[in-house]
Amino acid sequence: MPGSGPAPSRRALLGGGVALGLGLLLTACGSPEASVLEAPAGEPLRGGSLRVGLAGGGAADTLDPHSPVSTTDIARVVNLYESLLYRDEDFALKPLLALSAIPDATARVWTVALRPGVKFHDGRPLTATDVAATFARVTNPEDPKSGAAALSILDEVKVIDDLTVEFRLNTPTATFDDSLGQYALGIVPADFDVAHPVGTGPFKAGSFDPGLRSVFVRNAGYWRDHQPYLDELVILNFSDDDAMLNALLSSQVDAIGQIPLALLEVIAADPRISILNSETGAWLPFTMRIDKAPFDDVRVRQAFRLAVDRQQMIEQVLSGNGALGNDLYAPFDPGYAGNLPQRTQDIGRAKELLAEAGYPDGLDIELVTAPIQAGAVEAAQVFAQQAKAAGVRVKIRRVDTTTFFGDDYLSWTFAQDFWYTRNFLPQVNSSSLPASPFNETHWDDPEFLQLVEAATTEVDETKRNALITQAQEIEYERGGYIIWGHPNQADAYQKYVAGLIPNKTGLALSGFEFRRAWIGVTK
């Protein structure tokens, strides 16, 4: 279940048809009763309620800080709870509940100094004991939470004093601070009860109807001065994109996240609506199981990569709203292998490779797809058309999201997935090691593993980045992912909503940081 957290979360979007959405949007935009709203300016205004529409979620929705699954789960978690560190809008790692996280010379002991004066929603102060209890909850072997796999290196969280904790690791880990900066590691009181959720976030839990509606109220004791500005935050679930878009255009909601990129121009034509279009490092790959024929032959994997016209994929699937991919993840990582030549479509070479691998007449392959993220099904369709030229005959098998991520997930020979922005080593831990919880390509390369192990323990940043570059070069040559692009994150909101800014994490609507948002005055 990929995402931007330590044990990544699914975006289970149950998207509606694009053609239907366009028709409904055009009708709404042409409404003569549509009011004109003034875009706010100046100092933030206090008060009001922000109604946010998101697609996905259902009866399994949760308020558990350590088990977010759907998009709506993530939005709730970010506003109710806070981690020790976090990724800001530029994907820079910044302090949150911690003031600092400093390793010793071996990178096996990390000392974290907590921010003083922080209080939980019930008024109790945040202490080091709560931090230790939080990590004990996440890693509980009887009930491990989604971040447990990424914390297998953690031996002990030792309380030094009320505002200091030591994280003692069984393996030197030079980037352990990145693990502390995941949204699914929100700090909770030692006696936390998910039935009565208490965190340190900008909003407190109000009412919660799974799959329908979540209401949150302003945390008047929030540690950031002046924030949040809103009195109330309401998150509404929608079963499909069409319903969500029309709720925005009929002013039933104030903002929506993760809109189909193909509809950006149509939505932007409405004078009442603003678009937030954020560059991200997110990726929507095709996954090839390297332990199953035909992908157990590296020449087939290379041929499939060369069959893709990446620019055409971005134009047709993302309507041009994305960056070229080069079969590598973590484009914002300082060790990213930007030195490698951009892979482009080469049908002649693809055919040669297939012939060398024993497929002179091409081959037949089933591609499993689902509406796991806006554009996934469309990408499958475009790939099928592009691959024909190389003699690859693709049979698309479309299933629903529940089936895709069900018992057969990680078993598909050729499929797709979606991941939020992450740096290299955290992403590797989740998807590219034999013991990774979501090793969807079944990648197990000894040389790659050796480089990753060395990079994980290397304290010198320059040397670590060089090791990461080398590891990525191996994935570029023989990995199991086809990473054709990095889609932008597009959101839409009424022009009377302010405070939302572009965010590179891949999370919608300013990374769901609604502490920033405020409501202007209608005209």
Secondary structure, 3 states (H helix, E strand, C coil): CCCCCCCCCCCCCCCCCHHHHHHHHHHHHCCCCCCCCCCCCCCCCCCCEEEEEEECCCCCCCCCCCCCCCHHHHHHHHHHCCCCEEECCCCCEEECCEEEEEECCCCCEEEEEECCCCECCCCCECCHHHHHHHHHHHCCCCCCCCCCHHHCCEEEEEEEECCEEEEEECCCCCCHHHHHCCHHHCCCCCCCCCCCCCCCCCEEEEEEECCCEEEEEECCCCCCCCCCCCCEEEEEEECCHHHHHHHHHCCCCCEECCCCHHHHHHHHCCCCEEEEEECCCCECCEEECCCCCCCCCHHHHHHHHHCCCHHHHHHHHHCCCEEECCCCCCCCCCCCCCCCCCCCCCHHHHHHHHHHCCCCCCEEEEEEECCCCCCHHHHHHHHHHHHHCCCEEEEEEECCHHHHCCCCCCCCCEEECCECCCCHHHHHHHHCCCCCCCCCCCCCCHHHHHHHHHHHHCCCHHHHHHHHHHHHHHHHHHCCEECCEEECEEEEEECCEECCCCCCCCCHHHHCCCCCCEECCCC
